[in-house]
Amino acid sequence: MNRILEERKRVALVAHDNKKAELIEWTKYNKNILRKHQLFATGTTGRLVEEAIDTHVTKLLSGPLGGDQQIGAMIAEGKIDILIFFWDPMEAQPHDPDIKALLRLGVVWNIPIASDRSTADFLLTSSLFHEKYELQIPDYSKYVKRNNF
């Protein structure tokens, strides 16, 4: 099963509190590219990004209140193409299980994920970011059949 990522990507932006400033700086630096795509973000991050680059961001709940899970659901539904998640590896988060679930869903559905600035830079400057791309979705039919889903 495959899915086509259109030229205009649906990008989710997430950042832990200690990484918000870094994500905002990154979005400012890349605003001309990001403005061409549809942006989604959790709570405060969405408001900060929207103000920083003066473009619409679809804002979901804050991460601890379910925003991470909302984005995870959108990934599972094929409504998010790319996840940019600047997470803080040095501090435990009260919603760590939600974060792990979000990252897991990104991998399950094989979407590009950047968890730091250098990876986000590489992702954004890839020619694949700017054109249609055929996303290979793993075949989970044997798993579903085995577990009677």
C-alpha positions as CSV (number, residue, x, y, z in Angstrom):
1,M,0.0,0.0,0.0
2,N,1.4,3.4,-1.0
3,R,0.4,7.0,-0.5
4,I,1.3,10.0,-2.6
5,L,2.7,13.0,-0.7
6,E,1.8,16.0,-2.7
7,E,4.1,18.9,-3.4
8,R,2.4,20.9,-0.7
9,K,3.2,18.9,2.4
10,R,1.2,18.7,5.6
11,V,3.9,19.4,8.3
12,A,3.4,18.9,12.0
13,L,5.5,21.0,14.3
14,V,6.0,20.0,17.9
15,A,8.5,21.2,20.5
16,H,9.1,20.6,24.2
17,D,9.2,23.8,26.4
18,N,13.1,23.8,26.4
19,K,13.2,23.4,22.6
20,K,10.5,25.9,21.6
21,A,13.0,28.8,21.1
22,E,15.1,26.6,18.9
23,L,12.1,25.5,16.8
24,I,10.9,29.1,16.5
25,E,14.4,30.2,15.3
26,W,14.4,27.3,12.8
27,T,11.0,28.3,11.5
28,K,12.0,31.9,11.1
29,Y,15.1,30.8,9.1
30,N,13.0,28.6,6.9
31,K,9.8,30.7,6.7
32,N,9.9,31.0,2.9
33,I,9.8,27.3,2.5
34,L,7.4,26.6,5.4
35,R,4.8,29.1,4.2
36,K,4.3,27.0,1.0
37,H,3.1,24.1,3.1
38,Q,0.2,23.3,5.4
39,L,1.3,23.6,9.0
40,F,-0.1,21.9,12.1
41,A,1.2,22.3,15.7
42,T,0.4,21.6,19.3
43,G,-0.9,24.4,21.5
44,T,1.7,27.1,22.4
45,T,4.1,25.9,19.7
46,G,1.4,26.7,17.0
47,R,0.8,30.1,18.3
48,L,4.5,30.9,18.5
49,V,5.2,29.6,15.0
50,E,2.2,31.5,13.6
51,E,3.4,34.8,15.2
52,A,7.1,34.2,14.2
53,I,6.5,33.5,10.5
54,D,3.2,35.3,9.9
55,T,1.3,32.4,8.4
56,H,-1.6,30.2,9.4
57,V,-1.0,27.2,11.6
58,T,-3.7,24.8,12.5
59,K,-3.4,24.6,16.3
60,L,-4.3,21.5,18.2
61,L,-4.3,21.0,22.0
62,S,-1.1,21.3,23.9
63,G,1.0,18.2,24.1
64,P,0.2,17.2,27.7
65,L,-3.5,17.8,27.1
66,G,-3.7,15.5,24.1
67,G,-2.1,17.4,21.2
68,D,0.6,14.8,20.7
69,Q,-2.2,12.1,20.4
70,Q,-4.2,14.3,18.0
71,I,-1.2,14.5,15.7
72,G,-0.6,10.8,16.1
73,A,-4.2,10.1,15.0
74,M,-3.7,12.4,12.0
75,I,-0.6,10.5,11.1
76,A,-2.5,7.2,11.3
77,E,-5.3,8.7,9.1
78,G,-2.8,9.9,6.5
79,K,-3.4,13.6,7.3
80,I,0.2,14.4,8.3
81,D,3.1,13.9,5.9
82,I,6.1,15.1,7.9
83,L,6.8,15.4,11.6
84,I,9.2,18.0,13.0
85,F,9.5,17.3,16.7
86,F,12.2,19.1,18.6
87,W,12.2,17.1,21.8
88,D,14.2,17.6,24.9
89,P,16.3,14.5,25.6
90,M,17.6,15.9,28.9
91,E,14.4,16.3,30.8
92,A,11.6,13.8,31.6
93,Q,8.2,14.9,30.4
94,P,5.0,14.2,32.2
95,H,3.5,12.9,29.0
96,D,6.4,10.7,27.9
97,P,4.1,7.8,27.0
98,D,2.2,10.1,24.5
99,I,5.5,11.3,23.0
100,K,6.7,7.7,22.5
101,A,3.3,6.8,20.9
102,L,3.6,9.8,18.6
103,L,7.1,8.9,17.4
104,R,6.0,5.2,17.1
105,L,3.1,6.1,14.8
106,G,5.5,8.2,12.6
107,V,7.6,5.1,12.2
108,V,4.7,2.7,11.8
109,W,3.3,4.9,8.9
110,N,6.8,5.5,7.5
111,I,6.6,9.3,7.5
112,P,9.8,11.5,7.6
113,I,10.6,12.6,11.2
114,A,13.1,15.2,12.3
115,S,13.9,15.4,16.0
116,D,16.6,18.0,15.9
117,R,17.6,21.0,13.9
118,S,20.3,19.4,11.7
119,T,17.9,16.6,10.7
120,A,15.1,19.1,10.1
121,D,17.6,21.1,7.9
122,F,18.5,18.0,5.9
123,L,14.8,17.1,5.5
124,L,13.7,20.6,4.4
125,T,16.5,20.9,1.8
126,S,15.9,17.6,0.3
127,S,14.5,17.8,-3.3
128,L,11.9,15.2,-2.2
129,F,10.4,17.8,0.2
130,H,9.5,20.0,-2.7
131,E,7.9,17.4,-5.1
132,K,5.4,14.6,-5.1
133,Y,6.7,11.5,-3.4
134,E,5.4,8.0,-3.3
135,L,5.4,7.0,0.4
136,Q,5.9,3.3,0.9
137,I,3.5,2.1,3.7
138,P,4.4,-1.2,5.2
139,D,2.0,-4.1,4.7
140,Y,0.5,-4.9,8.1
141,S,-2.1,-7.3,6.8
142,K,-0.4,-10.3,8.3
143,Y,-0.2,-8.6,11.6
144,V,-3.9,-7.6,11.5
145,K,-4.9,-11.1,10.4
146,R,-2.8,-12.7,13.1
147,N,-4.3,-10.5,15.8
148,N,-7.9,-10.7,14.5
149,F,-8.3,-6.9,14.0
